[in-house]
Amino acid sequence: MQSKITIAIQRKGRLYENSKNLLIKSGINFSANGERLLARSSNMDIDILLVRDDDIPSLVSKGVADLGIVGENVLAEQAATNNKITAKPLLKLGFSKCKLAFAKPLNSKLRSLKNKKIATSYPALVKKYLKKNSITAEVIKINGSVELTPYIGIADCICDLVSSGATLEANNLVEFNSLMDSEAVLISPVTLNKIRQNNIVSLIKRFEGVINAAESKYVMLNAHSHSTEMICKLLPGADSPTIIPLQKDNKVAIHALCKEPVFWETMEKLKSNGASSILVLPVEKILN
């Protein structure tokens, strides 16, 4: 039991699905059925705690969980509210990206937060922001439907999470200031358990391999040998592509791991510079 790693993730919602996919792609097999709060990996000495996202920073800070996956916004709000929250971020995970931003009604002439009423589900972060910028304003804590508060007279503006902006648009709100960017992060206690530390480090390397592979593509193409220099320059994020002579004179195959997205525009540029038979393949895992 001393070597068992416990990972806390959100029970439901979008963060759960992304967290589950990351764990499974990292080789951790588990099944979360019904309302169970604990799932055990069938192939590794790992337990998965399925909890509310607000509880994850506390569970990790207390050492109940060795690792946790939570939004930076949640970790920051909990840390600003409770000085016993000491969990630290280890790794940005590249999903659930959003920002905590101020928004006002479209027809509002509001230009400053001074002496205004701000409705938010993140009161500690908003108060911290106001103090840092020497702004006097009233912060009203709202647990849900924050976007409705300006229209029912509770607040002049809101501070809420924004991803695509569709929710703001649907409620006739417009963003006018950003407080922080956020995405899912892997967190741990300040001091990792020494017995489990090596296994945790290995697990983090697996996570990094999955994250690095998410945007990476393996590109294969044929080209004339005199075009190789230009084509290699066009391959995004490629590190020393492999060039293989083909049977036809002056023809080569170029293989490259591209660590940046490969868009249609890139493929069209490659073709216009002499590339042919261009294949762009997904990459499942990368281990550096």
N, C-alpha and C positions, 0 to 999 in steps of 0.2 A: 504493500500500500504506500510505502514511503516514496516510490518512484512514480506513482500515478499522477498524471497532470489533469487539472480541472480547468475547463474553459467555459466562461459564462457568455451566453449570447441571448439576444432578444427572442422571446417566445413566439411572437406573431409579427406580421407586417413585412414590409419590403426589406428591412435590415436583416430579418431572419432568413429570408430566401437567399440573399447575397452571402450572408455569413455561412449558411449551410452549404452553398455551392463552393465557397472557398475551402471549407474543411474537407469536403468530399474530394475535390480536385487535388487536395494535398495528401490524399491517401487515407483519410480518417473515415471509416465506414460506420455509420450509425443511423438509427431510425427513431424519429420522434413521433410517438403515437398518442392521440388523445390529449388529455390535459396533464400528462406526466411532466414533472419538473426536472427529471434527471434521465438522461440517455447515456448508455454506455457504448463505447466503440467496440465493434465486434472483432477488430483486428489490431488494435493498439491499446496500450494501457492509459486510456484517456476517458474521462467523464465529461459530459456536456451538460451544463446547467442551463435550463430554459427559463428565463426570468424576465421581468419588466426591465426595459432599458434604463430607467431611472435608478434601479437597484444595482446595476453592474459596477459603477465606480466604487460604491461602498463595499460590495462583496470582494472586489479585487484589493482594495485598500486594506481590508481586514485579513487578507490572506486566505479567505474561504475559497477563492478561485485564483489559480496561478496566472491566468490570462483572461482577458475579456475583449469583446468586440462591441464598440459603442460609438456613437457620433461625437465628434469633437465638441459640438454645441452642448450636449448633455454633460460631458465630462467637465467642461468649463463652468457651466451653471452650477453643478454639484460642488465643484471646488470653491466657487465664489460664495456659496451658501454655507458650506461646512468645512472647517479647517482640518477635520479628520480625514477628508478625502485626499489621499496622498498618491493615488495611482498615477503612473506616468505613461505617456504614449511611447510605444516602441516603434510602430510602423504604420504609415499611412496605407490604407488598403485600396484606394482608388475607386470606391463605389459610395453610393448615397451622398453624392456631392450636392451641396446647397450653400446658402449663406443666410446669416441672420441680418435682416435689413429693416429699416424704417420705411413705412409706406403711409400715404395720405390719400384721401378721396381725390378723384380727378379734378373736381371743381374747387378744391381747397387752395387758398392763397398762402398757406403755411410755408414759411421759409426757414424758420428756426424752431428748435425744440424748447426754447426758453419759455418758462411759465405755461407749458402745454401739458395736457393729460395724455399719457402714453399707455396703451393697453398692451400687455405682453404675457407670454407664458414663461419668459426668461427674465424675471424681475431683478435678480442679482447681477446678471450681466449688463442689463440696461442701467442700473444704478451705478455700477462700476464705470461704465462709459460716460455717464453724466458727470460723475465726480472727476474723472480724468480730464474732461473738457470744461470743467467749471460751469456747468449748466444746471440751473435750478428748474426742475420739472416734477410733476406728480406721476409716479409709476403705479399703475393699476394691474394687479395680477389677475389674469384670466386663464382658465385651464383649457378652454375650447372655444371655437368660433370667434377667435380674436378679430377676424376681418369684418365682423358685423358691428363692432363697438362704435366706430365713428358715426354710423347711420342711426344708432339708437341713443345718441347723446352721451355715451359713457366716456368717450375719449376723442381727442383731436386727431390722433394718429395711432399707428400700431408699430410694434416691432415683432416680426415673426419670421419663420423660416421661408425662404424663397428658393425654388429650384428652377422650374421652367418659367415661372411668372404667370402661369395660366390661372391660378387661384386668385391672384391680385386682379388680373384682367376681368375675371368673372364677377368680381365684387366691386368693380369700378374704382380700384385703388392703383396708385402708381408709386413705385419705389423712389425714394429721394436721398437715401443715405444708407451705407452698409456698415454694420458693426463688426462682423467677422465672417470669414469663409470657414466652411466645415465639410468634413467627409468622415467616413467610418475609419476608426483607428484601432489598432491592437494595443491594449494597455496591460500593464503588469504592476505588481507591488513595487515599491522603491527598491526593496532588496529581494531578489529571486531566491527561492529555496535552493540551497547548495546541492542537495541530492538530486533534484530534478532539473538543475540548470542546464546540463549538457543536452538533455532531451528537449528542453524548451528552445535552446539555441538551434538545434537541428530542425525543429518544427518551424521556427521563424524563417529559416532558409527555404523550406518548402513553400511557405506562404509567399516569400519574395519571388520564387520561381513561377508560381501561378500568376502573381501580379504582373511580373515582367512579360509573361506570355500573352496577357490580355490584349495588349495593343500591338504585339509583334506579329509579323507575317514572314513566311519563308517564300522567297521569290525565286522562280526558275525561268530562264529565258535563253533563247539563242540569238547570236548576233555575229556580225563580221568582226574579225579581230581588230581592225582599225577603229572600231567604234567603242571598244571596251572602256577606255578611259572616261569618255563622256557618259556612258551608261552607268558606270560605277558611281559617278558623281551624282547622278539622278536618283539613285536608290536611297531612300530616307533612312537615316540611322544605321546604315550598313557598316559593319566592321570587317574590312578586308575580305571582300567577296571571293568565292572560289571560281577560278576560270579553268575550264576543261576543254582541250582541243577536240574537235569533232572530225568525223571521217572526211567531210567535205573540206577542200582547201580554204584557208582563211576564215573558217567558221568555228565559233567557240560556244560553249554553254556556260552561262553565268548563274551561280547559285549564291544567294545572300540571305542572311537573317536580318530583316529590317525591324529595328526596335521602335519604329514610329509607324503610324497608320499609312497604308498604301491606298491612295485614292484613285478614282478613275482618271483624274487629270495627270497623275504620275504615270499611269500605264500608257496614256496617250502620248506623253512626252517621250517615254521609252521607245514606243513604236515609231514615232517620227524621227528618232535618232538611230534607227536601224535594228531595233529589237523585234523578235518574232517569237511565236509560240510562248507567250508570256503566261505563266501560271502563278497565282497568288494563293498560298495555302495557309490555313490557320495553324498556330503553334499552341500546343496544349500546356507544355511545361518547359521552363528553362532553368538549368542549374549551372550557375557560373562557378 
